[in-house]
Amino acid sequence: MATTKSTAAFNRDRLFGFALATLAAIGFSGKAILVKLAYYQPVDAVTLLALRMLFSSPFFLIVAWRHAGQKDLRPLNRRDYLALLILGFLGYYLSSLFDFIGLQYISAGLERLILFLYPTMVVVLSALLLGKPFGRKEVVALVLSYAGIGVVFFDEINIQSEHLLLGAGFVFASTLTYSAYLIGTGETVARIGASRFTAYAMLVACAATLLQFLLTHPPQALLLPMRVYQLSLLMAIFSTVLPVFMLSAAIKMIGSSHTSLIGSLGPVATLFMASYVLGEELTPAQIGGAALVMVGVLSLSWK
């Protein structure tokens, strides 16, 4: 009887974990849609990113404050603070800034597919910088993934060719900086804990973004249509704060490998949301290219 109850509880927790991972993937994917909707209004990338960080920061401040009050946690040392500064700047500030700039020029669907290349970039950077193995499986993954991006890219040229290369370059830079961030997080997260690391690194990014805004924009730049504030708040809650913590909970419940596999729903969700909400054309070439990218990335996880 006890075994049956424990098995039922285990299955229920796993089902909840899969649901959280799915919602996190959709939430992260919705960011591109919200950004594109905001760009219909007179707002630039730096201002929009500053609003997103401004609305997100209270939630991360609460998490950081709760961790600061826990006496059982290991105190942070100078090395920890330096790692948080570098990784928060690289992974959450620079990566987000490049992404927001790129979305001014390319479709939400192409943006999400380029961002989804990050596991292949992690493999390449790990091989170049850390000497990690790089074999036939990795080569196949790279060929499939970048062939898929090529198919979607050349299909987009027929739809919108102006500044396409510039936008794709910025999003690729976003993916590259995020991949470098991921390589550096492992040891730091193990030392200070996942939720504490996320909260502190996000606060570093918030501070950097707001500082950039103050240095480059007058205060009048915040006099924006109410629609921009509404979309920024939605972006902060449903595409930043909630997905971050849902992802952490899902990894605890079902493991990182299952969570990352469910994350492959992201590009598909973005393509269909962009078609439905933004009216972006969904062509057979885009579907085929997206399939190649997902097969290539997921092949890195297949045994």
Residue frames as qw, qx, qy, qz and C-alpha x, y, z in Angstrom:
[[0.000, 0.886, 0.463, 0.000, 0.00, 0.00, 0.00],
 [0.298, -0.815, 0.112, 0.484, 2.79, 2.38, 0.97],
 [0.444, -0.148, 0.602, 0.647, 4.68, 1.42, -2.19],
 [0.262, 0.619, 0.655, 0.347, 1.64, 2.17, -4.33],
 [0.103, -0.950, -0.240, 0.169, 1.24, 5.58, -2.71],
 [0.387, -0.646, 0.328, 0.570, 4.92, 6.43, -3.14],
 [0.421, 0.136, 0.678, 0.588, 4.81, 5.34, -6.79],
 [0.144, 0.806, 0.544, 0.184, 1.73, 7.46, -7.41],
 [0.229, -0.913, -0.023, 0.338, 3.40, 10.46, -5.74],
 [0.469, -0.354, 0.511, 0.628, 6.55, 9.88, -7.81],
 [0.343, 0.413, 0.681, 0.498, 4.55, 9.75, -11.05],
 [0.006, -0.918, -0.395, 0.019, 2.59, 12.83, -10.04],
 [0.337, -0.777, 0.180, 0.501, 5.79, 14.76, -9.34],
 [0.441, -0.089, 0.622, 0.641, 7.27, 13.71, -12.68],
 [0.232, 0.668, 0.629, 0.323, 4.11, 14.75, -14.51],
 [0.146, -0.951, -0.179, 0.206, 4.24, 18.10, -12.73],
 [0.451, -0.536, 0.384, 0.602, 7.90, 18.44, -13.66],
 [0.391, 0.251, 0.667, 0.582, 7.15, 17.81, -17.34],
 [0.068, 0.861, 0.488, 0.125, 4.35, 20.40, -17.17],
 [0.296, -0.865, 0.038, 0.403, 6.67, 22.98, -15.61],
 [0.465, -0.263, 0.537, 0.653, 9.35, 22.33, -18.24],
 [0.301, 0.528, 0.661, 0.440, 6.77, 22.75, -21.02],
 [0.069, -0.944, -0.319, 0.043, 5.44, 26.00, -19.56],
 [0.417, -0.687, 0.232, 0.547, 9.01, 27.30, -19.13],
 [0.449, 0.046, 0.618, 0.644, 9.81, 26.54, -22.79],
 [0.151, 0.736, 0.570, 0.333, 6.65, 28.32, -23.95],
 [0.263, -0.913, -0.169, 0.264, 7.31, 31.25, -21.62],
 [0.436, -0.480, 0.379, 0.660, 10.85, 31.76, -22.91],
 [0.360, 0.292, 0.671, 0.579, 9.58, 31.46, -26.48],
 [0.043, 0.853, 0.517, 0.058, 6.91, 34.10, -25.90],
 [0.349, -0.658, 0.017, 0.667, 9.59, 36.73, -25.17],
 [0.276, -0.036, 0.538, 0.795, 10.34, 37.21, -28.87],
 [0.009, 0.631, 0.687, 0.361, 6.64, 37.70, -29.61],
 [0.274, -0.853, -0.346, 0.278, 6.27, 40.32, -26.88],
 [0.377, -0.462, 0.238, 0.767, 9.42, 42.14, -28.05],
 [0.197, 0.220, 0.635, 0.714, 8.17, 42.26, -31.65],
 [0.112, -0.778, -0.601, -0.142, 4.79, 43.57, -30.47],
 [0.350, -0.767, -0.145, 0.518, 6.54, 46.28, -28.44],
 [0.366, -0.207, 0.403, 0.813, 8.53, 47.35, -31.51],
 [0.142, 0.653, 0.619, 0.412, 5.28, 48.40, -33.15],
 [0.247, -0.939, -0.218, 0.102, 5.52, 51.31, -30.71],
 [0.354, 0.823, -0.264, 0.358, 8.22, 54.06, -30.68],
 [0.674, -0.666, 0.319, -0.028, 10.73, 52.27, -28.40],
 [0.472, 0.632, -0.615, 0.010, 14.33, 51.13, -28.91],
 [0.807, -0.010, -0.582, 0.098, 16.11, 47.98, -27.73],
 [0.319, 0.183, -0.588, 0.720, 17.94, 49.54, -24.76],
 [0.392, -0.226, 0.218, -0.864, 14.79, 51.16, -23.35],
 [0.838, -0.118, -0.312, -0.433, 12.73, 48.01, -23.78],
 [0.720, 0.056, -0.622, 0.304, 15.39, 45.87, -22.14],
 [0.074, 0.241, -0.492, 0.833, 15.67, 48.38, -19.27],
 [0.622, -0.222, 0.043, -0.750, 11.92, 48.16, -18.67],
 [0.866, -0.044, -0.479, -0.135, 12.04, 44.36, -18.70],
 [0.552, 0.109, -0.614, 0.554, 14.86, 44.34, -16.15],
 [0.164, -0.287, 0.312, -0.891, 13.22, 47.05, -14.04],
 [0.762, -0.210, -0.078, -0.608, 10.00, 45.03, -13.74],
 [0.861, 0.026, -0.505, 0.053, 11.92, 41.78, -13.12],
 [0.317, 0.437, -0.583, 0.608, 14.32, 43.06, -10.47],
 [0.514, -0.444, 0.334, -0.653, 11.89, 43.14, -7.47],
 [0.968, -0.080, -0.104, -0.214, 11.29, 39.38, -7.80],
 [0.787, 0.271, -0.400, 0.384, 15.01, 38.60, -7.89],
 [0.017, -0.556, 0.434, -0.708, 15.65, 41.02, -5.03],
 [0.771, -0.374, 0.154, -0.492, 13.17, 39.06, -2.90],
 [0.975, 0.059, -0.200, 0.075, 14.91, 35.77, -3.73],
 [0.513, 0.463, -0.422, 0.587, 18.34, 37.26, -3.02],
 [0.309, -0.555, 0.341, -0.693, 17.09, 38.73, 0.30],
 [0.917, -0.264, 0.020, -0.297, 15.67, 35.36, 1.37],
 [0.887, 0.185, -0.288, 0.310, 18.98, 33.63, 0.63],
 [0.220, 0.585, -0.399, 0.671, 20.90, 36.35, 2.48],
 [0.539, -0.511, 0.291, -0.603, 18.90, 35.53, 5.60],
 [0.978, -0.086, -0.167, -0.091, 19.67, 31.79, 5.53],
 [0.330, -0.788, 0.518, -0.055, 22.49, 31.07, 7.95],
 [0.850, -0.114, 0.507, 0.087, 23.04, 27.53, 6.68],
 [0.715, 0.677, 0.069, 0.161, 24.29, 28.78, 3.29],
 [0.717, -0.147, 0.051, 0.679, 28.00, 29.23, 2.68],
 [0.003, -0.865, -0.045, 0.500, 28.95, 32.94, 2.65],
 [0.695, 0.678, 0.091, 0.220, 30.05, 34.31, -0.70],
 [0.592, -0.494, 0.168, 0.614, 33.74, 35.15, -1.07],
 [0.070, 0.687, -0.269, -0.671, 35.58, 37.47, -3.46],
 [0.112, -0.129, 0.863, 0.475, 35.87, 34.74, -6.08],
 [0.195, 0.525, 0.827, -0.052, 32.10, 34.14, -5.99],
 [0.144, 0.811, 0.230, -0.519, 31.31, 37.84, -6.40],
 [0.013, -0.531, 0.545, 0.649, 33.72, 38.15, -9.32],
 [0.146, 0.120, 0.930, 0.316, 32.16, 35.12, -11.03],
 [0.181, 0.681, 0.666, -0.246, 28.67, 36.55, -10.50],
 [0.088, 0.758, -0.072, -0.642, 29.70, 39.90, -11.99],
 [0.017, -0.364, 0.725, 0.584, 31.30, 38.35, -15.08],
 [0.101, 0.232, 0.947, 0.196, 28.63, 35.72, -15.71],
 [0.171, 0.707, 0.561, -0.394, 25.70, 38.04, -15.01],
 [0.111, 0.690, -0.223, -0.679, 27.16, 40.64, -17.37],
 [0.006, 0.272, -0.818, -0.507, 27.91, 38.07, -20.07],
 [0.032, 0.222, 0.965, 0.135, 24.90, 35.77, -19.90],
 [0.043, 0.690, 0.692, -0.205, 21.98, 37.96, -18.88],
 [0.032, 0.788, 0.041, -0.613, 23.05, 41.46, -19.93],
 [0.010, 0.469, -0.597, -0.651, 25.09, 41.19, -23.14],
 [0.136, 0.162, 0.941, 0.263, 23.17, 38.19, -24.43],
 [0.168, 0.697, 0.645, -0.264, 19.82, 39.89, -23.83],
 [0.068, 0.738, -0.092, -0.665, 21.00, 43.17, -25.36],
 [0.034, -0.275, 0.758, 0.590, 22.23, 41.49, -28.55],
 [0.143, 0.364, 0.917, 0.083, 18.99, 39.53, -28.77],
 [0.152, 0.764, 0.449, -0.439, 16.76, 42.60, -28.40],
 [0.066, 0.633, -0.350, -0.688, 18.77, 44.48, -31.04],
 [0.093, -0.087, 0.890, 0.437, 18.60, 41.53, -33.43],
 [0.200, 0.516, 0.823, -0.124, 14.83, 41.27, -33.06],
 [0.191, 0.692, 0.062, -0.693, 14.53, 44.74, -34.59],
 [0.229, 0.541, -0.565, -0.579, 15.63, 43.25, -37.92],
 [0.261, 0.100, -0.923, -0.263, 14.60, 39.58, -38.15],
 [0.683, -0.330, -0.383, -0.527, 11.50, 37.49, -37.53],
 [0.599, -0.509, 0.458, -0.416, 10.73, 35.94, -34.16],
 [0.990, 0.066, 0.080, -0.091, 10.87, 32.45, -35.68],
 [0.705, 0.525, -0.309, 0.363, 14.38, 32.86, -37.08],
 [0.125, -0.705, 0.464, -0.522, 15.54, 34.46, -33.82],
 [0.796, -0.367, 0.356, -0.323, 14.38, 31.49, -31.75],
 [0.966, 0.238, -0.041, 0.096, 16.02, 28.98, -34.10],
 [0.452, 0.643, -0.406, 0.466, 19.37, 30.79, -33.92],
 [0.383, -0.611, 0.468, -0.511, 19.13, 30.96, -30.12],
 [0.948, -0.149, 0.163, -0.227, 18.36, 27.24, -30.06],
 [0.764, 0.487, -0.367, 0.212, 21.83, 26.59, -31.50],
 [0.250, -0.804, 0.439, -0.314, 23.42, 27.24, -28.10],
 [0.883, -0.311, 0.351, -0.006, 24.06, 23.54, -27.27],
 [0.846, 0.412, 0.070, 0.332, 26.13, 23.16, -30.46],
 [0.203, 0.836, -0.253, 0.442, 28.09, 26.32, -29.59],
 [0.626, -0.655, 0.370, -0.205, 28.73, 25.00, -26.09],
 [0.956, 0.010, 0.237, 0.171, 30.17, 21.82, -27.63],
 [0.634, 0.636, -0.040, 0.438, 32.42, 23.79, -30.01],
 [0.092, -0.849, 0.296, -0.427, 33.62, 26.24, -27.33],
 [0.801, -0.494, 0.323, -0.104, 34.24, 23.40, -24.88],
 [0.920, 0.204, 0.141, 0.304, 36.37, 21.63, -27.50],
 [0.453, 0.723, -0.096, 0.513, 38.33, 24.78, -28.38],
 [0.165, -0.776, 0.304, -0.528, 38.80, 26.21, -24.89],
 [0.663, -0.488, 0.460, -0.332, 38.66, 23.19, -22.59],
 [0.128, 0.410, -0.887, -0.173, 39.87, 20.37, -24.83],
 [0.690, 0.080, 0.567, -0.443, 36.62, 18.42, -24.51],
 [0.430, 0.056, 0.834, 0.341, 36.09, 15.51, -26.98],
 [0.466, 0.549, -0.043, -0.692, 34.68, 16.44, -30.39],
 [0.390, -0.073, 0.886, 0.240, 33.70, 13.41, -32.47],
 [0.004, 0.199, 0.764, 0.613, 31.45, 12.25, -35.27],
 [0.107, -0.672, -0.726, 0.103, 28.25, 12.80, -33.30],
 [0.139, -0.703, -0.150, 0.681, 29.14, 16.44, -32.71],
 [0.095, -0.213, 0.541, 0.808, 30.03, 16.95, -36.39],
 [0.037, -0.419, -0.834, -0.357, 26.68, 15.49, -37.49],
 [0.140, -0.742, -0.548, 0.360, 24.85, 17.73, -35.01],
 [0.134, -0.565, 0.121, 0.805, 26.63, 20.82, -36.33],
 [0.057, 0.003, 0.705, 0.707, 25.97, 19.95, -39.98],
 [0.082, -0.562, -0.806, -0.165, 22.26, 19.31, -39.41],
 [0.178, -0.737, -0.421, 0.498, 21.72, 22.35, -37.19],
 [0.097, -0.558, 0.199, 0.800, 23.47, 24.90, -39.36],
 [0.055, 0.152, 0.780, 0.604, 22.01, 23.42, -42.53],
 [0.076, -0.680, -0.728, 0.046, 18.58, 24.00, -40.98],
 [0.139, -0.735, -0.143, 0.648, 19.47, 27.61, -40.16],
 [0.148, -0.241, 0.543, 0.790, 20.71, 28.05, -43.72],
 [0.033, 0.428, 0.826, 0.364, 17.40, 26.80, -45.14],
 [0.117, -0.807, -0.526, 0.241, 15.38, 29.19, -42.95],
 [0.239, -0.600, 0.102, 0.757, 17.77, 32.08, -43.60],
 [0.104, -0.072, 0.625, 0.770, 17.61, 31.82, -47.38],
 [0.037, -0.595, -0.777, -0.202, 13.85, 31.42, -47.21],
 [0.183, -0.782, -0.348, 0.484, 13.67, 34.63, -45.15],
 [0.240, -0.283, 0.342, 0.863, 15.63, 36.50, -47.85],
 [0.006, 0.356, 0.720, 0.595, 12.65, 36.05, -50.15],
 [0.255, -0.763, -0.594, 0.019, 10.35, 37.50, -47.47],
 [0.160, -0.987, 0.029, 0.012, 12.51, 40.28, -45.98],
 [0.820, 0.255, -0.110, 0.501, 16.07, 40.86, -47.11],
 [0.091, 0.799, -0.165, 0.571, 16.76, 44.32, -45.60],
 [0.227, -0.639, 0.550, -0.487, 19.09, 44.13, -42.59],
 [0.953, -0.153, -0.162, -0.208, 18.51, 40.36, -42.35],
 [0.763, 0.235, -0.426, 0.427, 22.22, 39.60, -42.05],
 [0.021, 0.503, -0.399, 0.767, 22.68, 42.32, -39.42],
 [0.700, -0.390, 0.134, -0.584, 19.83, 41.02, -37.28],
 [0.971, -0.021, -0.237, 0.001, 20.94, 37.39, -37.59],
 [0.545, 0.410, -0.462, 0.567, 24.48, 38.46, -36.63],
 [0.262, -0.500, 0.380, -0.732, 23.28, 40.14, -33.44],
 [0.877, -0.259, 0.065, -0.399, 21.20, 37.12, -32.43],
 [0.884, 0.200, -0.355, 0.228, 24.12, 34.82, -33.22],
 [0.231, 0.483, -0.491, 0.687, 26.29, 37.01, -30.94],
 [0.610, -0.423, 0.232, -0.629, 23.58, 36.62, -28.28],
 [0.982, -0.058, -0.134, -0.122, 23.74, 32.84, -28.62],
 [0.682, 0.380, -0.433, 0.450, 27.54, 32.89, -28.50],
 [0.061, -0.508, 0.468, -0.721, 27.69, 34.98, -25.31],
 [0.792, -0.316, 0.145, -0.503, 25.01, 32.82, -23.68],
 [0.947, 0.118, -0.290, 0.075, 26.98, 29.67, -24.59],
 [0.419, 0.441, -0.507, 0.610, 30.14, 31.12, -23.04],
 [0.434, -0.465, 0.322, -0.702, 28.08, 31.96, -19.95],
 [0.939, -0.161, -0.077, -0.295, 26.83, 28.37, -19.70],
 [0.784, 0.270, -0.453, 0.329, 30.36, 27.00, -19.84],
 [0.200, 0.413, -0.496, 0.737, 31.35, 29.18, -16.90],
 [0.573, -0.469, 0.047, -0.671, 28.31, 28.52, -14.72],
 [0.831, -0.111, -0.542, -0.054, 28.86, 24.90, -13.70],
 [0.549, -0.002, -0.571, 0.611, 31.45, 25.36, -10.97],
 [0.090, -0.229, 0.231, -0.941, 29.89, 28.61, -9.68],
 [0.690, -0.287, -0.251, -0.615, 26.38, 27.14, -9.43],
 [0.791, -0.137, -0.579, 0.142, 27.76, 24.11, -7.59],
 [0.369, 0.081, -0.494, 0.783, 29.43, 26.42, -5.05],
 [0.127, 0.006, 0.301, -0.945, 26.60, 28.85, -4.30],
 [0.337, 0.407, 0.789, -0.313, 23.38, 27.11, -5.41],
 [0.264, 0.383, 0.661, 0.588, 21.19, 27.48, -8.49],
 [0.060, -0.856, -0.491, -0.152, 18.47, 29.86, -7.27],
 [0.383, -0.794, -0.007, 0.472, 20.91, 32.11, -5.40],
 [0.438, -0.155, 0.489, 0.738, 23.17, 32.24, -8.46],
 [0.191, 0.565, 0.638, 0.486, 20.24, 33.06, -10.78],
 [0.179, -0.912, -0.359, 0.084, 18.94, 35.83, -8.53],
 [0.407, -0.701, 0.157, 0.565, 22.34, 37.51, -8.06],
 [0.412, -0.005, 0.580, 0.703, 23.37, 37.16, -11.71],
 [0.122, 0.709, 0.598, 0.352, 20.05, 38.63, -12.86],
 [0.254, -0.911, -0.194, 0.262, 20.51, 41.57, -10.48],
 [0.444, -0.405, 0.373, 0.707, 23.95, 42.22, -12.02],
 [0.273, 0.331, 0.658, 0.618, 22.30, 42.27, -15.46],
 [0.071, -0.864, -0.497, -0.043, 19.54, 44.57, -14.20],
 [0.351, -0.785, 0.022, 0.510, 22.11, 47.02, -12.81],
 [0.402, -0.181, 0.524, 0.729, 24.16, 46.97, -16.03],
 [0.186, 0.551, 0.677, 0.451, 21.08, 47.49, -18.21],
 [0.152, -0.914, -0.367, 0.084, 19.74, 50.38, -16.14],
 [0.413, -0.627, 0.193, 0.632, 23.19, 52.00, -16.03],
 [0.355, 0.105, 0.609, 0.701, 23.43, 51.81, -19.82],
 [0.051, 0.756, 0.595, 0.267, 20.00, 53.37, -20.15],
 [0.287, -0.885, -0.182, 0.318, 20.87, 56.24, -17.78],
 [0.426, -0.471, 0.359, 0.684, 24.13, 56.94, -19.64],
 [0.227, 0.065, 0.680, 0.694, 22.64, 56.86, -23.14],
 [0.103, -0.604, -0.660, -0.434, 19.05, 58.09, -22.77],
 [0.135, -0.301, 0.232, -0.915, 17.40, 61.16, -21.25],
 [0.231, 0.158, 0.801, -0.529, 14.68, 60.60, -18.62],
 [0.543, 0.363, 0.019, -0.757, 12.08, 61.66, -21.22],
 [0.347, 0.242, -0.833, -0.357, 12.78, 58.39, -23.06],
 [0.012, 0.160, 0.944, -0.287, 10.55, 56.67, -20.49],
 [0.442, 0.378, 0.251, -0.774, 7.53, 58.69, -21.64],
 [0.062, 0.086, -0.893, -0.437, 6.15, 55.84, -23.70],
 [0.631, -0.182, -0.357, -0.665, 2.72, 54.56, -24.70],
 [0.669, -0.340, 0.479, -0.456, 1.01, 52.45, -22.02],
 [0.951, 0.236, -0.117, -0.162, 1.16, 49.48, -24.40],
 [0.517, 0.546, -0.581, 0.311, 4.96, 49.34, -24.05],
 [0.260, -0.440, 0.643, -0.571, 4.72, 49.19, -20.24],
 [0.868, -0.040, 0.227, -0.440, 2.09, 46.47, -20.42],
 [0.886, 0.368, -0.282, 0.014, 4.17, 44.34, -22.78],
 [0.270, 0.577, -0.632, 0.442, 7.31, 44.91, -20.69],
 [0.527, -0.348, 0.543, -0.553, 5.52, 43.79, -17.54],
 [0.953, 0.130, 0.060, -0.265, 4.21, 40.67, -19.30],
 [0.689, 0.530, -0.456, 0.193, 7.74, 39.99, -20.57],
 [0.043, -0.563, 0.649, -0.511, 9.20, 40.37, -17.09],
 [0.664, -0.215, 0.513, -0.500, 6.71, 38.05, -15.39],
 [0.910, 0.200, 0.272, -0.241, 5.81, 35.42, -17.99],
 [0.814, 0.533, -0.159, 0.166, 8.99, 35.32, -20.11],
 [0.263, 0.637, -0.547, 0.475, 11.64, 36.01, -17.46],
 [0.337, -0.440, 0.614, -0.562, 10.79, 35.42, -13.79],
 [0.860, -0.041, 0.298, -0.412, 8.31, 32.54, -13.96],
 [0.885, 0.382, -0.265, -0.024, 10.18, 30.50, -16.63],
 [0.238, 0.612, -0.656, 0.373, 13.48, 30.84, -14.73],
 [0.402, -0.320, 0.687, -0.514, 12.04, 29.35, -11.55],
 [0.905, 0.159, 0.139, -0.369, 9.84, 26.81, -13.36],
 [0.706, 0.522, -0.474, 0.055, 12.93, 25.59, -15.19],
 [0.012, 0.499, -0.747, 0.439, 14.86, 25.19, -11.94],
 [0.671, -0.117, 0.517, -0.519, 11.96, 23.25, -10.39],
 [0.897, 0.340, -0.102, -0.265, 11.62, 21.05, -13.47],
 [0.476, 0.554, -0.658, 0.183, 15.32, 20.16, -13.40],
 [0.290, -0.356, 0.733, -0.502, 14.92, 19.08, -9.76],
 [0.768, 0.077, 0.399, -0.494, 11.90, 16.90, -10.58],
 [0.909, 0.373, 0.167, -0.090, 12.80, 15.26, -13.90],
 [0.722, -0.244, 0.345, 0.547, 16.51, 16.01, -14.42],
 [0.015, 0.667, -0.247, -0.703, 18.37, 18.30, -16.79],
 [0.146, -0.085, 0.823, 0.542, 18.36, 15.93, -19.79],
 [0.123, 0.574, 0.806, 0.069, 14.57, 15.55, -19.87],
 [0.003, 0.815, 0.258, -0.519, 14.15, 19.26, -19.25],
 [0.078, -0.513, 0.460, 0.721, 16.45, 20.17, -22.14],
 [0.153, 0.187, 0.877, 0.415, 14.60, 17.78, -24.46],
 [0.081, 0.750, 0.641, -0.139, 11.29, 19.43, -23.60],
 [0.113, -0.700, 0.054, 0.703, 12.98, 22.78, -24.25],
 [0.224, -0.028, 0.699, 0.679, 13.08, 21.81, -27.93],
 [0.149, 0.704, 0.695, 0.015, 9.39, 22.76, -28.00],
 [0.157, -0.676, -0.101, 0.713, 10.55, 26.38, -27.84],
 [0.050, -0.254, 0.512, 0.819, 11.35, 27.01, -31.52],
 [0.041, -0.380, -0.851, -0.360, 8.17, 25.24, -32.63],
 [0.121, -0.732, -0.577, 0.341, 6.07, 27.28, -30.20],
 [0.117, -0.572, 0.090, 0.807, 7.71, 30.50, -31.41],
 [0.057, 0.005, 0.702, 0.710, 7.08, 29.69, -35.08],
 [0.113, -0.545, -0.799, -0.229, 3.39, 29.06, -34.52],
 [0.188, -0.744, -0.403, 0.498, 2.92, 31.98, -32.11],
 [0.147, -0.408, 0.279, 0.857, 4.70, 34.30, -34.57],
 [0.010, -0.216, -0.761, -0.611, 2.43, 33.11, -37.36],
 [0.196, -0.653, -0.730, -0.037, -0.75, 33.50, -35.28],
 [0.273, -0.778, -0.302, 0.479, 0.05, 36.68, -33.31],
 [0.193, -0.603, 0.256, 0.731, 2.43, 38.59, -35.59],
 [0.694, 0.649, 0.126, -0.285, 1.24, 37.34, -38.95],
 [0.099, -0.619, 0.704, 0.335, 4.71, 36.04, -39.88],
 [0.788, 0.324, -0.349, -0.389, 4.59, 33.72, -42.86],
 [0.640, -0.339, 0.685, -0.077, 5.06, 30.04, -41.97],
 [0.617, 0.530, -0.445, -0.374, 6.50, 28.35, -45.05],
 [0.997, -0.010, -0.075, -0.005, 7.39, 24.69, -45.69],
 [0.603, 0.498, -0.389, 0.486, 11.06, 25.70, -45.86],
 [0.214, -0.605, 0.432, -0.634, 10.88, 27.19, -42.38],
 [0.882, -0.283, 0.173, -0.333, 9.23, 24.07, -40.99],
 [0.937, 0.231, -0.180, 0.189, 11.83, 21.86, -42.67],
 [0.357, 0.597, -0.422, 0.581, 14.71, 24.04, -41.49],
 [0.493, -0.558, 0.357, -0.564, 13.34, 24.07, -37.95],
 [0.983, -0.115, 0.025, -0.139, 13.12, 20.28, -38.01],
 [0.765, 0.400, -0.319, 0.391, 16.77, 20.02, -39.11],
 [0.005, 0.636, -0.431, 0.640, 17.88, 22.37, -36.33],
 [0.713, -0.436, 0.283, -0.470, 15.96, 20.44, -33.66],
 [0.993, 0.061, -0.091, 0.040, 17.19, 17.05, -34.87],
 [0.573, 0.528, -0.381, 0.497, 20.76, 18.34, -34.91],
 [0.194, -0.596, 0.443, -0.641, 20.59, 19.82, -31.43],
 [0.837, -0.306, 0.213, -0.400, 18.72, 16.88, -29.91],
 [0.907, 0.254, -0.319, 0.101, 21.16, 14.39, -31.45],
 [0.200, 0.575, -0.584, 0.536, 23.73, 15.67, -28.95],
 [0.519, -0.344, 0.509, -0.595, 21.54, 14.21, -26.18],
 [0.935, 0.081, -0.120, -0.324, 20.69, 10.91, -27.85],
 [0.606, -0.468, 0.640, 0.057, 22.52, 7.81, -26.66]]
